[in-house]
Amino acid sequence: MVDVIVVGGGIVGMATAYHLVRAGAQTLLIDRADPGRATDAGAGILSPETNSRDPDAWFHLALAAVGDYPTLIKHLQEDQGGDTGYARCGQIVLAVSEDEWAPYDRARRLILSRQEQRGLPSRDDLYELSGTEAQELFPLLTPVYGALYYRQAARVDGRLLNQALRQAAVHRGLIIEQGTVDRLRIEHGAVTGVVVAGTARAADAVVLAGGAWSAAFGAQLGVEIPLAPQRGQIIHLGLPGVDTAAWPMLSAFRGHYMVPWPDSRLVVGATRESDAGFQPGSTVSGIQEVLSEALRLAPGLAQAEIRDIRVGLRPLMRDTMPVLGSVPGLERIWLATGHGPTGLTLGPYSGKVIAEAVLGQELSADISAFHLTRFTTQSG
């Protein structure tokens, strides 16, 4: 028997397992490695200060999560985790068409209001740009109506980060088993382990971090986990001979973005498809949407090469907020899922906090707003 079983090897599950073994817990991670896992396709924009879409509870958790990244990266380096792609590269939030001005202006007012209330970020790090200044930072950019620049915005590579967490966790003793959890073992109101391919695995605690597939456990737990996959199609473009290392990320107001990388590469995306089910394939309409938006923002990309197309199934909760915490009516079971399109922002920190909860430690963050009971309270 192990101390903890973690179900799911995406960013949240792997981070949970890493923090558990780092604290000395004997941990088994069971991973089905489903095609379309969101972690493998995510763009990794780390900039809650410029987020104007998500609720305040998300904002405060995201600030703590992104603030914890440098510590996590340091620990991964100490534990032989390898490269994560983490770097501060800056971000421009912008409007490039007349129809975008109103939503841009609302976002600008909220972002600057938060800055004034918190006294952070400094005005040297977060400020408005002229169109000329924006184009100097991102040479391929079309003329803009308005732009806001955040110097400290960062990026991370989801695949590299997950691999680094995995290597570091294994270095500290994590056991990883590929397989499907057929069901949970529940005895006398407590989860005592799982069954994998007909074989029981016992544990003192179980963490469910199955991403878009997590809702399947709801029936056995006696709860509804109102989660569904949201497909995101992302395209990696190459600009041979162009130095993109110092370019900032771009975020416009039709739900799309660009993330530059040092290897003459731009990641552009992403679709938000809530009717695709568990189909992780790319589509003509999805690719057209992503490329059309990329060319709208940066017409100079017309001659870029397509290096890769990635598709991720984001675990999206009904209210767009993650589920973190225990399960009502059951002991020794925790949920860590539903991070939607912000899994790389929140996921590593969510894993840390859930590991603390499992081990009975003081929590680094208040996660009461993310408990599953918020749905039963609403319906009641």
WOTAMO-V631004 format. One record per residue. N is the residue number from 0. RES is the residue in one letter. OMEGA is omega in radians with two decimals (none if undefined). BURIAL is I if it has 24 or more other C-alpha atoms within 12 Angstrom, else O. D_CENTER is the distance of its C-alpha to the mean C-alpha in whole Angstrom. Layout:
BEGIN
n,res,omega,burial,d_center
N,RES,OMEGA,BURIAL,D_CENTER
N,RES,OMEGA,BURIAL,D_CENTER
END
This chain:
BEGIN
n,res,omega,burial,d_center
0,M,3.09,O,31
1,V,3.09,I,28
2,D,-3.05,I,27
3,V,2.95,I,23
4,I,3.05,I,22
5,V,-3.14,I,18
6,V,3.13,I,17
7,G,-3.06,I,15
8,G,3.00,I,14
9,G,-3.02,I,10
10,I,-3.10,I,8
11,V,3.13,I,8
12,G,-3.12,I,12
13,M,3.10,I,13
14,A,3.09,I,12
15,T,-3.14,I,14
16,A,-3.14,I,17
17,Y,-3.12,I,17
18,H,3.08,I,17
19,L,-3.11,I,20
20,V,3.09,I,22
21,R,3.10,I,22
22,A,3.07,I,23
23,G,-3.13,O,26
24,A,3.05,I,25
25,Q,-2.93,I,26
26,T,3.03,I,23
27,L,3.06,I,23
28,L,3.12,I,19
29,I,-3.00,I,20
30,D,3.11,I,18
31,R,3.12,I,19
32,A,-3.13,I,17
33,D,3.00,I,17
34,P,3.11,O,17
35,G,3.10,I,14
36,R,-3.02,I,11
37,A,-3.11,I,8
38,T,-3.04,I,7
39,D,-3.09,I,10
40,A,-3.00,I,10
41,G,-3.12,I,7
42,A,3.03,I,9
43,G,3.07,I,7
44,I,-3.11,I,9
45,L,-3.05,I,9
46,S,3.13,I,12
47,P,-3.13,I,12
48,E,3.13,I,16
49,T,3.12,I,16
50,N,3.12,I,14
51,S,-3.02,I,16
52,R,-2.96,I,15
53,D,-3.08,I,13
54,P,-3.12,O,16
55,D,-3.14,O,17
56,A,3.07,O,16
57,W,-3.08,I,12
58,F,-3.10,I,14
59,H,3.08,I,15
60,L,-3.13,I,13
61,A,3.08,I,10
62,L,3.13,I,13
63,A,-3.09,I,14
64,A,-3.13,I,11
65,V,3.08,I,11
66,G,-3.13,I,15
67,D,-3.06,I,14
68,Y,-3.14,I,13
69,P,3.08,O,16
70,T,3.12,O,18
71,L,-3.13,I,15
72,I,3.11,I,16
73,K,3.13,O,20
74,H,3.12,I,20
75,L,3.09,I,18
76,Q,3.11,O,21
77,E,-3.09,O,23
78,D,3.06,I,22
79,Q,-3.09,O,23
80,G,-3.14,I,19
81,G,-3.05,I,19
82,D,3.10,I,18
83,T,-3.06,I,14
84,G,-3.11,I,14
85,Y,3.08,I,14
86,A,3.00,I,16
87,R,-3.07,I,17
88,C,-3.12,I,18
89,G,-3.14,I,18
90,Q,3.01,I,17
91,I,2.98,I,20
92,V,-2.94,I,19
93,L,2.97,I,22
94,A,-3.12,I,24
95,V,3.09,I,26
96,S,-3.06,O,28
97,E,-3.10,O,30
98,D,3.12,O,29
99,E,-3.00,I,25
100,W,-3.09,O,27
101,A,3.10,O,27
102,P,3.08,I,24
103,Y,-3.10,I,23
104,D,3.08,I,26
105,R,3.13,O,24
106,A,3.14,I,21
107,R,-3.13,I,23
108,R,-3.14,O,25
109,L,-3.10,O,22
110,I,-3.12,I,21
111,L,3.08,I,24
112,S,3.07,O,25
113,R,3.11,I,22
114,Q,-3.13,I,23
115,E,-3.11,O,27
116,Q,-3.08,O,26
117,R,-3.00,O,24
118,G,-3.14,O,26
119,L,-0.23,O,23
120,P,3.11,I,22
121,S,3.13,O,26
122,R,3.02,O,27
123,D,-3.10,O,27
124,D,-3.12,I,24
125,L,-3.06,I,23
126,Y,3.14,I,26
127,E,3.12,I,27
128,L,2.92,I,28
129,S,3.10,O,31
130,G,3.13,I,30
131,T,3.12,O,32
132,E,3.11,O,30
133,A,-3.14,I,27
134,Q,3.07,I,28
135,E,3.12,O,30
136,L,-3.12,I,26
137,F,-2.94,I,25
138,P,-3.09,I,28
139,L,-2.99,I,27
140,L,3.03,I,26
141,T,3.06,I,29
142,P,-3.03,I,30
143,V,3.06,I,28
144,Y,-3.13,I,29
145,G,-3.10,I,27
146,A,3.10,I,25
147,L,-3.05,I,23
148,Y,3.05,I,22
149,Y,-3.01,I,20
150,R,-3.00,I,21
151,Q,3.09,I,18
152,A,-3.05,I,15
153,A,3.09,I,13
154,R,3.05,I,11
155,V,3.13,I,10
156,D,-3.07,I,10
157,G,-3.13,I,8
158,R,-3.13,I,11
159,L,3.14,I,13
160,L,-3.14,I,11
161,N,3.11,I,11
162,Q,3.12,I,15
163,A,3.08,I,16
164,L,-3.14,I,14
165,R,-3.12,I,17
166,Q,-3.12,I,19
167,A,-3.14,I,20
168,A,3.11,I,19
169,V,3.09,I,22
170,H,3.14,O,24
171,R,3.00,I,24
172,G,3.11,I,25
173,L,3.02,I,22
174,I,-3.14,I,24
175,I,3.12,I,22
176,E,3.08,O,23
177,Q,-3.13,O,23
178,G,-3.13,I,24
179,T,3.04,I,23
180,V,-3.12,I,23
181,D,-3.14,O,26
182,R,3.05,I,26
183,L,3.00,I,26
184,R,-3.12,I,29
185,I,-3.14,I,30
186,E,3.05,O,34
187,H,3.06,O,35
188,G,3.13,O,32
189,A,3.07,I,30
190,V,-3.06,I,27
191,T,3.13,I,29
192,G,-3.13,I,27
193,V,3.03,I,26
194,V,-3.13,I,28
195,V,3.14,I,27
196,A,3.08,O,30
197,G,-3.10,O,32
198,T,-3.13,O,32
199,A,3.03,O,31
200,R,-3.07,I,29
201,A,3.11,I,30
202,A,3.05,I,28
203,D,-3.14,I,28
204,A,3.12,I,24
205,V,3.05,I,22
206,V,3.09,I,18
207,L,3.14,I,16
208,A,-3.01,I,13
209,G,3.10,I,14
210,G,-3.07,I,11
211,A,-3.11,I,12
212,W,-3.02,I,16
213,S,-3.05,I,16
214,A,-3.11,I,18
215,A,-3.13,I,21
216,F,-3.05,I,21
217,G,-3.09,O,22
218,A,-3.12,O,26
219,Q,3.12,O,27
220,L,-3.13,I,25
221,G,3.13,O,27
222,V,2.98,O,24
223,E,3.02,I,23
224,I,-3.00,I,19
225,P,-3.03,I,18
226,L,3.10,I,15
227,A,3.11,I,16
228,P,3.00,I,14
229,Q,-3.07,I,13
230,R,3.06,I,14
231,G,3.11,I,12
232,Q,-3.02,I,15
233,I,-3.09,I,14
234,I,3.07,I,17
235,H,-3.12,I,18
236,L,3.09,I,21
237,G,3.08,I,24
238,L,-3.06,I,26
239,P,3.11,O,29
240,G,-3.13,O,31
241,V,3.13,I,28
242,D,-3.11,O,27
243,T,-2.99,I,23
244,A,-3.05,O,23
245,A,-3.12,I,23
246,W,3.07,I,22
247,P,3.00,I,19
248,M,3.09,I,16
249,L,3.07,I,17
250,S,-3.13,I,16
251,A,-2.94,I,19
252,F,2.92,I,20
253,R,3.03,I,19
254,G,-3.08,I,16
255,H,-3.06,I,15
256,Y,2.96,I,15
257,M,3.10,I,16
258,V,3.13,I,15
259,P,3.08,I,18
260,W,-3.01,I,18
261,P,-3.05,I,21
262,D,3.13,O,23
263,S,-3.04,I,24
264,R,3.02,I,21
265,L,3.04,I,19
266,V,-3.11,I,16
267,V,-3.14,I,16
268,G,-0.03,I,14
269,A,3.03,I,13
270,T,3.04,I,15
271,R,-3.01,I,14
272,E,-3.08,I,17
273,S,-3.10,O,17
274,D,-3.06,O,20
275,A,-3.11,I,20
276,G,-3.12,O,19
277,F,3.12,I,18
278,Q,-3.05,I,20
279,P,-3.11,I,17
280,G,3.06,I,20
281,S,-3.12,I,20
282,T,3.11,O,23
283,V,-3.11,O,25
284,S,3.12,O,24
285,G,3.12,I,21
286,I,3.12,I,21
287,Q,3.14,O,24
288,E,-3.09,I,22
289,V,-3.10,I,19
290,L,3.12,I,22
291,S,3.13,I,24
292,E,3.11,I,22
293,A,3.14,I,22
294,L,3.07,I,25
295,R,3.14,I,26
296,L,-3.04,I,24
297,A,-3.10,I,25
298,P,3.14,O,28
299,G,3.11,O,29
300,L,-3.05,I,26
301,A,-3.11,O,29
302,Q,3.11,O,30
303,A,3.09,I,27
304,E,3.07,O,27
305,I,-3.12,I,24
306,R,-3.05,O,23
307,D,3.00,O,20
308,I,-3.12,I,18
309,R,-3.12,I,15
310,V,3.11,I,14
311,G,3.07,I,11
312,L,-3.09,I,12
313,R,3.07,I,9
314,P,-3.01,I,10
315,L,3.07,I,11
316,M,-3.10,I,13
317,R,-3.14,O,17
318,D,3.08,I,16
319,T,3.13,I,12
320,M,3.14,I,12
321,P,3.02,I,10
322,V,-3.13,I,13
323,L,3.06,I,14
324,G,-3.08,I,18
325,S,3.13,I,21
326,V,-3.12,I,22
327,P,3.06,I,25
328,G,-3.14,O,29
329,L,3.08,I,27
330,E,3.01,I,27
331,R,3.12,I,25
332,I,-3.14,I,22
333,W,3.06,I,19
334,L,3.06,I,16
335,A,-3.03,I,12
336,T,3.02,I,10
337,G,-3.07,I,10
338,H,3.06,I,6
339,G,-3.10,I,7
340,P,-3.12,I,6
341,T,-3.11,I,4
342,G,-3.13,I,2
343,L,3.01,I,3
344,T,-3.01,I,5
345,L,-2.92,I,6
346,G,-3.12,I,5
347,P,-3.13,I,8
348,Y,3.05,I,10
349,S,3.10,I,10
350,G,3.12,I,12
351,K,-3.08,I,14
352,V,3.11,I,15
353,I,3.07,I,16
354,A,3.09,I,18
355,E,3.14,I,20
356,A,-3.14,I,20
357,V,-3.07,I,22
358,L,3.12,I,24
359,G,-3.13,O,25
360,Q,3.03,O,24
361,E,-3.05,O,24
362,L,3.10,O,20
363,S,-3.11,O,19
364,A,3.04,I,17
365,D,-3.11,O,19
366,I,-3.09,I,17
367,S,3.14,O,20
368,A,-3.06,I,18
369,F,-3.12,I,15
370,H,-3.12,I,18
371,L,-3.10,I,19
372,T,3.13,I,23
373,R,3.13,I,21
374,F,3.11,O,22
375,T,3.10,O,25
376,T,3.13,O,26
377,Q,-3.08,O,26
378,S,-3.12,O,28
379,G,none,O,30
END
